[in-house]
């Protein structure tokens, strides 16, 4: 009986630790409309990207892509470029690194 309680306590502690450890990684990611399609955008390249549910994005207005200045991408990313991201009211140019 005591062993079952100890095993249950250990399993509960492990599940809680894993849940707490995973939650912050997804908190920094958002599913946004980018260039007319839903994509996950994270604040860090080390965050785990969530699976985004399908939704209808507004049509991207024609625009000229801004000139991307040469720069070294952050750790974990290989390239950075400007993308149009829906901010809830309109598309705006945002630098995205992957």
Gaussian input, Z-matrix of N, CA and C with variables (Angstrom, degrees):
# hf/3-21g

backbone

0 1
 N
 C     1     B1
 C     2     B2     1     A1
 N     3     B3     2     A2     1     D1
 C     4     B4     3     A3     2     D2
 C     5     B5     4     A4     3     D3
 N     6     B6     5     A5     4     D4
 C     7     B7     6     A6     5     D5
 C     8     B8     7     A7     6     D6
 N     9     B9     8     A8     7     D7
 C    10    B10     9     A9     8     D8
 C    11    B11    10    A10     9     D9
 N    12    B12    11    A11    10    D10
 C    13    B13    12    A12    11    D11
 C    14    B14    13    A13    12    D12
 N    15    B15    14    A14    13    D13
 C    16    B16    15    A15    14    D14
 C    17    B17    16    A16    15    D15
 N    18    B18    17    A17    16    D16
 C    19    B19    18    A18    17    D17
 C    20    B20    19    A19    18    D18
 N    21    B21    20    A20    19    D19
 C    22    B22    21    A21    20    D20
 C    23    B23    22    A22    21    D21
 N    24    B24    23    A23    22    D22
 C    25    B25    24    A24    23    D23
 C    26    B26    25    A25    24    D24
 N    27    B27    26    A26    25    D25
 C    28    B28    27    A27    26    D26
 C    29    B29    28    A28    27    D27
 N    30    B30    29    A29    28    D28
 C    31    B31    30    A30    29    D29
 C    32    B32    31    A31    30    D30
 N    33    B33    32    A32    31    D31
 C    34    B34    33    A33    32    D32
 C    35    B35    34    A34    33    D33
 N    36    B36    35    A35    34    D34
 C    37    B37    36    A36    35    D35
 C    38    B38    37    A37    36    D36
 N    39    B39    38    A38    37    D37
 C    40    B40    39    A39    38    D38
 C    41    B41    40    A40    39    D39
 N    42    B42    41    A41    40    D40
 C    43    B43    42    A42    41    D41
 C    44    B44    43    A43    42    D42
 N    45    B45    44    A44    43    D43
 C    46    B46    45    A45    44    D44
 C    47    B47    46    A46    45    D45
 N    48    B48    47    A47    46    D46
 C    49    B49    48    A48    47    D47
 C    50    B50    49    A49    48    D48
 N    51    B51    50    A50    49    D49
 C    52    B52    51    A51    50    D50
 C    53    B53    52    A52    51    D51
 N    54    B54    53    A53    52    D52
 C    55    B55    54    A54    53    D53
 C    56    B56    55    A55    54    D54
 N    57    B57    56    A56    55    D55
 C    58    B58    57    A57    56    D56
 C    59    B59    58    A58    57    D57
 N    60    B60    59    A59    58    D58
 C    61    B61    60    A60    59    D59
 C    62    B62    61    A61    60    D60
 N    63    B63    62    A62    61    D61
 C    64    B64    63    A63    62    D62
 C    65    B65    64    A64    63    D63
 N    66    B66    65    A65    64    D64
 C    67    B67    66    A66    65    D65
 C    68    B68    67    A67    66    D66
 N    69    B69    68    A68    67    D67
 C    70    B70    69    A69    68    D68
 C    71    B71    70    A70    69    D69
 N    72    B72    71    A71    70    D70
 C    73    B73    72    A72    71    D71
 C    74    B74    73    A73    72    D72
 N    75    B75    74    A74    73    D73
 C    76    B76    75    A75    74    D74
 C    77    B77    76    A76    75    D75
 N    78    B78    77    A77    76    D76
 C    79    B79    78    A78    77    D77
 C    80    B80    79    A79    78    D78
 N    81    B81    80    A80    79    D79
 C    82    B82    81    A81    80    D80
 C    83    B83    82    A82    81    D81
 N    84    B84    83    A83    82    D82
 C    85    B85    84    A84    83    D83
 C    86    B86    85    A85    84    D84
 N    87    B87    86    A86    85    D85
 C    88    B88    87    A87    86    D86
 C    89    B89    88    A88    87    D87
 N    90    B90    89    A89    88    D88
 C    91    B91    90    A90    89    D89
 C    92    B92    91    A91    90    D90
 N    93    B93    92    A92    91    D91
 C    94    B94    93    A93    92    D92
 C    95    B95    94    A94    93    D93
 N    96    B96    95    A95    94    D94
 C    97    B97    96    A96    95    D95
 C    98    B98    97    A97    96    D96
 N    99    B99    98    A98    97    D97
 C   100   B100    99    A99    98    D98
 C   101   B101   100   A100    99    D99
 N   102   B102   101   A101   100   D100
 C   103   B103   102   A102   101   D101
 C   104   B104   103   A103   102   D102
 N   105   B105   104   A104   103   D103
 C   106   B106   105   A105   104   D104
 C   107   B107   106   A106   105   D105
 N   108   B108   107   A107   106   D106
 C   109   B109   108   A108   107   D107
 C   110   B110   109   A109   108   D108
 N   111   B111   110   A110   109   D109
 C   112   B112   111   A111   110   D110
 C   113   B113   112   A112   111   D111
 N   114   B114   113   A113   112   D112
 C   115   B115   114   A114   113   D113
 C   116   B116   115   A115   114   D114
 N   117   B117   116   A116   115   D115
 C   118   B118   117   A117   116   D116
 C   119   B119   118   A118   117   D117
 N   120   B120   119   A119   118   D118
 C   121   B121   120   A120   119   D119
 C   122   B122   121   A121   120   D120
 N   123   B123   122   A122   121   D121
 C   124   B124   123   A123   122   D122
 C   125   B125   124   A124   123   D123
 N   126   B126   125   A125   124   D124
 C   127   B127   126   A126   125   D125
 C   128   B128   127   A127   126   D126
 N   129   B129   128   A128   127   D127
 C   130   B130   129   A129   128   D128
 C   131   B131   130   A130   129   D129
 N   132   B132   131   A131   130   D130
 C   133   B133   132   A132   131   D131
 C   134   B134   133   A133   132   D132
 N   135   B135   134   A134   133   D133
 C   136   B136   135   A135   134   D134
 C   137   B137   136   A136   135   D135
 N   138   B138   137   A137   136   D136
 C   139   B139   138   A138   137   D137
 C   140   B140   139   A139   138   D138
 N   141   B141   140   A140   139   D139
 C   142   B142   141   A141   140   D140
 C   143   B143   142   A142   141   D141
 N   144   B144   143   A143   142   D142
 C   145   B145   144   A144   143   D143
 C   146   B146   145   A145   144   D144
 N   147   B147   146   A146   145   D145
 C   148   B148   147   A147   146   D146
 C   149   B149   148   A148   147   D147
 N   150   B150   149   A149   148   D148
 C   151   B151   150   A150   149   D149
 C   152   B152   151   A151   150   D150
 N   153   B153   152   A152   151   D151
 C   154   B154   153   A153   152   D152
 C   155   B155   154   A154   153   D153
 N   156   B156   155   A155   154   D154
 C   157   B157   156   A156   155   D155
 C   158   B158   157   A157   156   D156
 N   159   B159   158   A158   157   D157
 C   160   B160   159   A159   158   D158
 C   161   B161   160   A160   159   D159
 N   162   B162   161   A161   160   D160
 C   163   B163   162   A162   161   D161
 C   164   B164   163   A163   162   D162
 N   165   B165   164   A164   163   D163
 C   166   B166   165   A165   164   D164
 C   167   B167   166   A166   165   D165
 N   168   B168   167   A167   166   D166
 C   169   B169   168   A168   167   D167
 C   170   B170   169   A169   168   D168
 N   171   B171   170   A170   169   D169
 C   172   B172   171   A171   170   D170
 C   173   B173   172   A172   171   D171
 N   174   B174   173   A173   172   D172
 C   175   B175   174   A174   173   D173
 C   176   B176   175   A175   174   D174
 N   177   B177   176   A176   175   D175
 C   178   B178   177   A177   176   D176
 C   179   B179   178   A178   177   D177
 N   180   B180   179   A179   178   D178
 C   181   B181   180   A180   179   D179
 C   182   B182   181   A181   180   D180
 N   183   B183   182   A182   181   D181
 C   184   B184   183   A183   182   D182
 C   185   B185   184   A184   183   D183
 N   186   B186   185   A185   184   D184
 C   187   B187   186   A186   185   D185
 C   188   B188   187   A187   186   D186
 N   189   B189   188   A188   187   D187
 C   190   B190   189   A189   188   D188
 C   191   B191   190   A190   189   D189
 N   192   B192   191   A191   190   D190
 C   193   B193   192   A192   191   D191
 C   194   B194   193   A193   192   D192
 N   195   B195   194   A194   193   D193
 C   196   B196   195   A195   194   D194
 C   197   B197   196   A196   195   D195
 N   198   B198   197   A197   196   D196
 C   199   B199   198   A198   197   D197
 C   200   B200   199   A199   198   D198
 N   201   B201   200   A200   199   D199
 C   202   B202   201   A201   200   D200
 C   203   B203   202   A202   201   D201
 N   204   B204   203   A203   202   D202
 C   205   B205   204   A204   203   D203
 C   206   B206   205   A205   204   D204
 N   207   B207   206   A206   205   D205
 C   208   B208   207   A207   206   D206
 C   209   B209   208   A208   207   D207
 N   210   B210   209   A209   208   D208
 C   211   B211   210   A210   209   D209
 C   212   B212   211   A211   210   D210
 N   213   B213   212   A212   211   D211
 C   214   B214   213   A213   212   D212
 C   215   B215   214   A214   213   D213
 N   216   B216   215   A215   214   D214
 C   217   B217   216   A216   215   D215
 C   218   B218   217   A217   216   D216
 N   219   B219   218   A218   217   D217
 C   220   B220   219   A219   218   D218
 C   221   B221   220   A220   219   D219
 N   222   B222   221   A221   220   D220
 C   223   B223   222   A222   221   D221
 C   224   B224   223   A223   222   D222
 N   225   B225   224   A224   223   D223
 C   226   B226   225   A225   224   D224
 C   227   B227   226   A226   225   D225
 N   228   B228   227   A227   226   D226
 C   229   B229   228   A228   227   D227
 C   230   B230   229   A229   228   D228
 N   231   B231   230   A230   229   D229
 C   232   B232   231   A231   230   D230
 C   233   B233   232   A232   231   D231
 N   234   B234   233   A233   232   D232
 C   235   B235   234   A234   233   D233
 C   236   B236   235   A235   234   D234
 N   237   B237   236   A236   235   D235
 C   238   B238   237   A237   236   D236
 C   239   B239   238   A238   237   D237
 N   240   B240   239   A239   238   D238
 C   241   B241   240   A240   239   D239
 C   242   B242   241   A241   240   D240
 N   243   B243   242   A242   241   D241
 C   244   B244   243   A243   242   D242
 C   245   B245   244   A244   243   D243
 N   246   B246   245   A245   244   D244
 C   247   B247   246   A246   245   D245
 C   248   B248   247   A247   246   D246
 N   249   B249   248   A248   247   D247
 C   250   B250   249   A249   248   D248
 C   251   B251   250   A250   249   D249
 N   252   B252   251   A251   250   D250
 C   253   B253   252   A252   251   D251
 C   254   B254   253   A253   252   D252
 N   255   B255   254   A254   253   D253
 C   256   B256   255   A255   254   D254
 C   257   B257   256   A256   255   D255
 N   258   B258   257   A257   256   D256
 C   259   B259   258   A258   257   D257
 C   260   B260   259   A259   258   D258
 N   261   B261   260   A260   259   D259
 C   262   B262   261   A261   260   D260
 C   263   B263   262   A262   261   D261
 N   264   B264   263   A263   262   D262
 C   265   B265   264   A264   263   D263
 C   266   B266   265   A265   264   D264
 N   267   B267   266   A266   265   D265
 C   268   B268   267   A267   266   D266
 C   269   B269   268   A268   267   D267
 N   270   B270   269   A269   268   D268
 C   271   B271   270   A270   269   D269
 C   272   B272   271   A271   270   D270
 N   273   B273   272   A272   271   D271
 C   274   B274   273   A273   272   D272
 C   275   B275   274   A274   273   D273
 N   276   B276   275   A275   274   D274
 C   277   B277   276   A276   275   D275
 C   278   B278   277   A277   276   D276
 N   279   B279   278   A278   277   D277
 C   280   B280   279   A279   278   D278
 C   281   B281   280   A280   279   D279
 N   282   B282   281   A281   280   D280
 C   283   B283   282   A282   281   D281
 C   284   B284   283   A283   282   D282
 N   285   B285   284   A284   283   D283
 C   286   B286   285   A285   284   D284
 C   287   B287   286   A286   285   D285
 N   288   B288   287   A287   286   D286
 C   289   B289   288   A288   287   D287
 C   290   B290   289   A289   288   D288
 N   291   B291   290   A290   289   D289
 C   292   B292   291   A291   290   D290
 C   293   B293   292   A292   291   D291

   B1=1.4481
   B2=1.5348
   B3=1.3522
   B4=1.4558
   B5=1.5295
   B6=1.3201
   B7=1.4717
   B8=1.5239
   B9=1.3318
   B10=1.4558
   B11=1.5309
   B12=1.3180
   B13=1.4656
   B14=1.5289
   B15=1.3218
   B16=1.4575
   B17=1.5305
   B18=1.3219
   B19=1.4657
   B20=1.5327
   B21=1.3240
   B22=1.4637
   B23=1.5265
   B24=1.3310
   B25=1.4639
   B26=1.5331
   B27=1.3183
   B28=1.4627
   B29=1.5335
   B30=1.3188
   B31=1.4624
   B32=1.5266
   B33=1.3122
   B34=1.4636
   B35=1.5279
   B36=1.3154
   B37=1.4610
   B38=1.5321
   B39=1.3307
   B40=1.4593
   B41=1.5303
   B42=1.3294
   B43=1.4680
   B44=1.5229
   B45=1.3173
   B46=1.4649
   B47=1.5235
   B48=1.3250
   B49=1.4739
   B50=1.5234
   B51=1.3213
   B52=1.4665
   B53=1.5277
   B54=1.3199
   B55=1.4659
   B56=1.5166
   B57=1.3108
   B58=1.4621
   B59=1.5243
   B60=1.3218
   B61=1.4607
   B62=1.5192
   B63=1.3208
   B64=1.4612
   B65=1.5176
   B66=1.2945
   B67=1.4678
   B68=1.5267
   B69=1.3369
   B70=1.4627
   B71=1.5262
   B72=1.3365
   B73=1.4607
   B74=1.5210
   B75=1.3330
   B76=1.4516
   B77=1.5172
   B78=1.3295
   B79=1.4587
   B80=1.5253
   B81=1.3181
   B82=1.4561
   B83=1.5251
   B84=1.3237
   B85=1.4612
   B86=1.5213
   B87=1.3320
   B88=1.4590
   B89=1.5132
   B90=1.3203
   B91=1.4517
   B92=1.5239
   B93=1.3285
   B94=1.4725
   B95=1.5266
   B96=1.3257
   B97=1.4599
   B98=1.5224
   B99=1.3389
   B100=1.4561
   B101=1.5237
   B102=1.3308
   B103=1.4626
   B104=1.5317
   B105=1.3437
   B106=1.4589
   B107=1.5084
   B108=1.3358
   B109=1.4557
   B110=1.5261
   B111=1.3310
   B112=1.4649
   B113=1.5226
   B114=1.3302
   B115=1.4633
   B116=1.5188
   B117=1.3279
   B118=1.4585
   B119=1.5249
   B120=1.3299
   B121=1.4600
   B122=1.5233
   B123=1.3257
   B124=1.4644
   B125=1.5218
   B126=1.3223
   B127=1.4583
   B128=1.5238
   B129=1.3310
   B130=1.4582
   B131=1.5253
   B132=1.3035
   B133=1.4677
   B134=1.5292
   B135=1.3160
   B136=1.4579
   B137=1.5219
   B138=1.3467
   B139=1.4620
   B140=1.5249
   B141=1.3235
   B142=1.4621
   B143=1.5226
   B144=1.3249
   B145=1.4502
   B146=1.5269
   B147=1.3505
   B148=1.4613
   B149=1.5295
   B150=1.3164
   B151=1.4625
   B152=1.5263
   B153=1.3097
   B154=1.4629
   B155=1.5233
   B156=1.3436
   B157=1.4612
   B158=1.5249
   B159=1.3238
   B160=1.4633
   B161=1.5263
   B162=1.3181
   B163=1.4554
   B164=1.5169
   B165=1.3065
   B166=1.4508
   B167=1.5210
   B168=1.3177
   B169=1.4652
   B170=1.5250
   B171=1.3307
   B172=1.4713
   B173=1.5320
   B174=1.3030
   B175=1.4591
   B176=1.5265
   B177=1.3209
   B178=1.4625
   B179=1.5250
   B180=1.3364
   B181=1.4655
   B182=1.5312
   B183=1.3357
   B184=1.4665
   B185=1.5216
   B186=1.2983
   B187=1.4641
   B188=1.5214
   B189=1.2997
   B190=1.4562
   B191=1.5220
   B192=1.3202
   B193=1.4664
   B194=1.5264
   B195=1.3431
   B196=1.4689
   B197=1.5300
   B198=1.2898
   B199=1.4637
   B200=1.5189
   B201=1.3324
   B202=1.4642
   B203=1.5230
   B204=1.3309
   B205=1.4729
   B206=1.5213
   B207=1.3137
   B208=1.4674
   B209=1.5273
   B210=1.3146
   B211=1.4611
   B212=1.5115
   B213=1.3022
   B214=1.4511
   B215=1.5286
   B216=1.3390
   B217=1.4617
   B218=1.5254
   B219=1.3364
   B220=1.4652
   B221=1.5324
   B222=1.3196
   B223=1.4619
   B224=1.5274
   B225=1.3203
   B226=1.4570
   B227=1.5150
   B228=1.3191
   B229=1.4742
   B230=1.5230
   B231=1.3387
   B232=1.4589
   B233=1.5266
   B234=1.3279
   B235=1.4677
   B236=1.5247
   B237=1.3167
   B238=1.4585
   B239=1.5182
   B240=1.3392
   B241=1.4545
   B242=1.5144
   B243=1.3042
   B244=1.4579
   B245=1.5236
   B246=1.3336
   B247=1.4626
   B248=1.5226
   B249=1.3213
   B250=1.4578
   B251=1.5227
   B252=1.3457
   B253=1.4639
   B254=1.5199
   B255=1.3393
   B256=1.4592
   B257=1.5226
   B258=1.3403
   B259=1.4623
   B260=1.5292
   B261=1.3231
   B262=1.4618
   B263=1.5176
   B264=1.3162
   B265=1.4566
   B266=1.5246
   B267=1.3376
   B268=1.4604
   B269=1.5252
   B270=1.3321
   B271=1.4604
   B272=1.5183
   B273=1.3360
   B274=1.4532
   B275=1.5279
   B276=1.3161
   B277=1.4612
   B278=1.5254
   B279=1.3356
   B280=1.4579
   B281=1.5317
   B282=1.3245
   B283=1.4599
   B284=1.5180
   B285=1.3355
   B286=1.4587
   B287=1.5287
   B288=1.3323
   B289=1.4694
   B290=1.5234
   B291=1.3296
   B292=1.4771
   B293=1.4980
   A1=110.75
   A2=115.82
   A3=120.60
   A4=109.86
   A5=116.95
   A6=120.31
   A7=111.05
   A8=117.13
   A9=120.61
   A10=110.39
   A11=116.38
   A12=120.68
   A13=110.58
   A14=116.79
   A15=120.52
   A16=110.99
   A17=116.15
   A18=119.87
   A19=110.20
   A20=116.54
   A21=120.32
   A22=110.76
   A23=117.00
   A24=121.02
   A25=110.78
   A26=117.05
   A27=121.00
   A28=110.19
   A29=117.72
   A30=121.33
   A31=110.41
   A32=117.54
   A33=121.33
   A34=110.72
   A35=117.12
   A36=120.73
   A37=110.94
   A38=117.68
   A39=120.97
   A40=111.75
   A41=116.63
   A42=120.06
   A43=110.17
   A44=117.66
   A45=121.67
   A46=110.71
   A47=117.21
   A48=120.74
   A49=111.16
   A50=117.03
   A51=120.16
   A52=109.83
   A53=117.23
   A54=120.66
   A55=111.34
   A56=117.66
   A57=121.58
   A58=109.88
   A59=117.43
   A60=121.12
   A61=113.04
   A62=117.96
   A63=121.43
   A64=111.39
   A65=119.36
   A66=122.41
   A67=114.28
   A68=120.76
   A69=118.61
   A70=113.83
   A71=118.40
   A72=119.84
   A73=111.08
   A74=117.61
   A75=120.56
   A76=112.35
   A77=117.66
   A78=120.41
   A79=111.72
   A80=118.01
   A81=121.36
   A82=111.94
   A83=117.95
   A84=122.05
   A85=110.42
   A86=115.17
   A87=121.10
   A88=108.98
   A89=116.02
   A90=121.42
   A91=106.69
   A92=116.91
   A93=121.76
   A94=109.81
   A95=114.82
   A96=120.56
   A97=107.42
   A98=115.81
   A99=120.58
   A100=107.72
   A101=115.80
   A102=121.77
   A103=111.75
   A104=116.74
   A105=122.15
   A106=115.29
   A107=119.38
   A108=123.30
   A109=110.17
   A110=116.80
   A111=121.34
   A112=108.99
   A113=116.15
   A114=121.94
   A115=109.49
   A116=116.01
   A117=121.36
   A118=108.98
   A119=116.27
   A120=122.18
   A121=107.23
   A122=116.53
   A123=121.84
   A124=110.15
   A125=116.13
   A126=120.19
   A127=111.54
   A128=117.71
   A129=121.88
   A130=108.39
   A131=116.36
   A132=120.05
   A133=111.45
   A134=117.76
   A135=121.66
   A136=112.50
   A137=118.24
   A138=121.92
   A139=110.62
   A140=115.96
   A141=121.16
   A142=108.62
   A143=117.41
   A144=120.64
   A145=109.99
   A146=117.35
   A147=119.85
   A148=110.37
   A149=115.70
   A150=120.84
   A151=106.41
   A152=116.87
   A153=121.46
   A154=110.77
   A155=117.08
   A156=118.99
   A157=109.72
   A158=117.60
   A159=119.14
   A160=111.13
   A161=116.66
   A162=122.48
   A163=108.71
   A164=115.76
   A165=120.57
   A166=108.78
   A167=115.78
   A168=121.51
   A169=109.65
   A170=117.27
   A171=119.93
   A172=110.52
   A173=115.76
   A174=121.35
   A175=109.08
   A176=115.11
   A177=120.94
   A178=108.99
   A179=117.15
   A180=118.29
   A181=110.00
   A182=116.87
   A183=117.87
   A184=110.14
   A185=116.15
   A186=120.92
   A187=109.25
   A188=115.70
   A189=121.73
   A190=108.27
   A191=115.64
   A192=120.34
   A193=109.62
   A194=117.57
   A195=119.21
   A196=110.79
   A197=116.12
   A198=120.93
   A199=108.68
   A200=115.26
   A201=120.10
   A202=109.51
   A203=117.75
   A204=119.03
   A205=109.96
   A206=118.72
   A207=120.18
   A208=109.59
   A209=115.83
   A210=120.80
   A211=109.74
   A212=116.21
   A213=122.52
   A214=107.71
   A215=118.30
   A216=120.46
   A217=111.37
   A218=117.40
   A219=120.13
   A220=111.37
   A221=116.63
   A222=122.49
   A223=109.33
   A224=116.50
   A225=122.05
   A226=113.73
   A227=118.43
   A228=122.42
   A229=108.83
   A230=114.90
   A231=117.80
   A232=112.23
   A233=117.29
   A234=120.36
   A235=110.64
   A236=115.73
   A237=122.96
   A238=107.65
   A239=117.01
   A240=121.05
   A241=110.27
   A242=117.14
   A243=122.56
   A244=109.50
   A245=115.85
   A246=123.05
   A247=108.25
   A248=116.93
   A249=120.68
   A250=108.72
   A251=116.84
   A252=123.55
   A253=108.77
   A254=116.43
   A255=122.89
   A256=108.93
   A257=118.25
   A258=121.85
   A259=112.59
   A260=117.29
   A261=121.48
   A262=112.13
   A263=117.07
   A264=122.40
   A265=112.35
   A266=116.26
   A267=120.94
   A268=109.05
   A269=115.67
   A270=119.88
   A271=109.18
   A272=116.14
   A273=121.33
   A274=108.30
   A275=116.31
   A276=121.07
   A277=109.38
   A278=116.57
   A279=122.85
   A280=107.91
   A281=116.86
   A282=120.04
   A283=109.64
   A284=116.42
   A285=122.91
   A286=107.98
   A287=116.33
   A288=121.85
   A289=109.26
   A290=116.51
   A291=121.27
   A292=110.32
   D1=-42.93
   D2=-179.70
   D3=-67.57
   D4=-38.12
   D5=179.43
   D6=-64.54
   D7=-37.53
   D8=178.98
   D9=-65.10
   D10=-40.14
   D11=178.52
   D12=-65.56
   D13=-42.27
   D14=178.78
   D15=-65.12
   D16=-42.91
   D17=178.97
   D18=-63.61
   D19=-42.16
   D20=178.32
   D21=-62.83
   D22=-41.12
   D23=179.60
   D24=-64.85
   D25=-40.66
   D26=179.50
   D27=-66.61
   D28=-44.39
   D29=179.48
   D30=-63.75
   D31=-42.81
   D32=178.40
   D33=-62.06
   D34=-42.34
   D35=179.27
   D36=-65.00
   D37=-40.96
   D38=178.76
   D39=-65.20
   D40=-44.43
   D41=179.19
   D42=-62.62
   D43=-42.02
   D44=178.66
   D45=-63.90
   D46=-44.28
   D47=-179.65
   D48=-64.02
   D49=-42.13
   D50=179.46
   D51=-65.84
   D52=-43.12
   D53=179.62
   D54=-62.13
   D55=-44.02
   D56=179.35
   D57=-68.00
   D58=-37.55
   D59=-179.47
   D60=-68.78
   D61=-31.62
   D62=-178.72
   D63=-83.72
   D64=-35.32
   D65=-174.07
   D66=-56.28
   D67=-47.95
   D68=-178.55
   D69=-62.06
   D70=-29.15
   D71=-179.58
   D72=-64.36
   D73=-38.52
   D74=-179.35
   D75=-82.81
   D76=-18.28
   D77=-177.38
   D78=-66.45
   D79=-26.19
   D80=-178.06
   D81=-88.59
   D82=1.74
   D83=-179.27
   D84=-110.00
   D85=147.61
   D86=177.63
   D87=-136.42
   D88=149.73
   D89=172.75
   D90=-94.74
   D91=118.61
   D92=-176.40
   D93=-130.49
   D94=160.26
   D95=172.85
   D96=-83.03
   D97=116.97
   D98=-179.41
   D99=-127.39
   D100=120.74
   D101=-177.84
   D102=54.06
   D103=35.90
   D104=175.63
   D105=86.00
   D106=2.87
   D107=-179.83
   D108=-130.90
   D109=151.20
   D110=179.27
   D111=-80.22
   D112=126.86
   D113=178.08
   D114=-140.90
   D115=153.08
   D116=175.60
   D117=-83.98
   D118=131.34
   D119=177.33
   D120=-123.36
   D121=125.24
   D122=-178.38
   D123=-114.44
   D124=151.01
   D125=179.63
   D126=-76.26
   D127=-18.73
   D128=178.70
   D129=-132.18
   D130=143.29
   D131=179.05
   D132=-71.74
   D133=-11.00
   D134=179.47
   D135=-90.02
   D136=-9.62
   D137=179.11
   D138=-72.62
   D139=150.19
   D140=176.07
   D141=-81.18
   D142=127.55
   D143=-179.25
   D144=-78.16
   D145=132.86
   D146=178.18
   D147=-77.05
   D148=164.07
   D149=172.76
   D150=-85.54
   D151=119.94
   D152=-175.38
   D153=-86.29
   D154=132.47
   D155=176.43
   D156=-70.50
   D157=149.23
   D158=-179.84
   D159=-68.23
   D160=144.21
   D161=174.46
   D162=-156.85
   D163=164.47
   D164=-179.22
   D165=-91.20
   D166=124.86
   D167=179.10
   D168=-97.95
   D169=148.36
   D170=175.00
   D171=-61.82
   D172=154.20
   D173=178.85
   D174=-68.55
   D175=136.41
   D176=-179.50
   D177=-76.53
   D178=125.30
   D179=177.43
   D180=-71.72
   D181=148.56
   D182=177.58
   D183=-63.48
   D184=135.20
   D185=-179.20
   D186=-154.30
   D187=156.39
   D188=176.44
   D189=-90.13
   D190=125.14
   D191=-179.85
   D192=-63.63
   D193=132.20
   D194=177.32
   D195=-65.74
   D196=157.20
   D197=178.50
   D198=-74.67
   D199=122.76
   D200=179.59
   D201=-82.15
   D202=120.80
   D203=178.22
   D204=-69.80
   D205=145.88
   D206=177.96
   D207=-66.41
   D208=133.32
   D209=177.29
   D210=-158.26
   D211=161.04
   D212=179.07
   D213=-85.22
   D214=125.45
   D215=179.19
   D216=-65.38
   D217=155.53
   D218=177.71
   D219=-67.07
   D220=167.74
   D221=-179.03
   D222=-58.02
   D223=132.29
   D224=178.57
   D225=93.59
   D226=-11.36
   D227=178.87
   D228=-111.34
   D229=152.68
   D230=178.62
   D231=-110.14
   D232=-26.13
   D233=179.79
   D234=-142.64
   D235=156.06
   D236=173.84
   D237=-132.13
   D238=138.05
   D239=176.44
   D240=-154.76
   D241=160.07
   D242=-179.60
   D243=-81.16
   D244=134.30
   D245=178.38
   D246=-131.68
   D247=153.53
   D248=175.88
   D249=-87.80
   D250=122.11
   D251=-177.80
   D252=-120.85
   D253=133.99
   D254=178.65
   D255=-74.98
   D256=122.89
   D257=-178.55
   D258=-99.22
   D259=11.40
   D260=-179.90
   D261=104.70
   D262=-20.96
   D263=178.86
   D264=-125.89
   D265=-36.13
   D266=-177.81
   D267=-159.47
   D268=166.29
   D269=175.06
   D270=-80.36
   D271=142.54
   D272=175.52
   D273=-136.92
   D274=153.25
   D275=-179.94
   D276=-80.28
   D277=127.76
   D278=-179.61
   D279=-134.40
   D280=141.96
   D281=177.14
   D282=-80.59
   D283=124.29
   D284=-178.90
   D285=-118.00
   D286=129.32
   D287=178.55
   D288=-111.62
   D289=135.80
   D290=178.91
   D291=-130.38

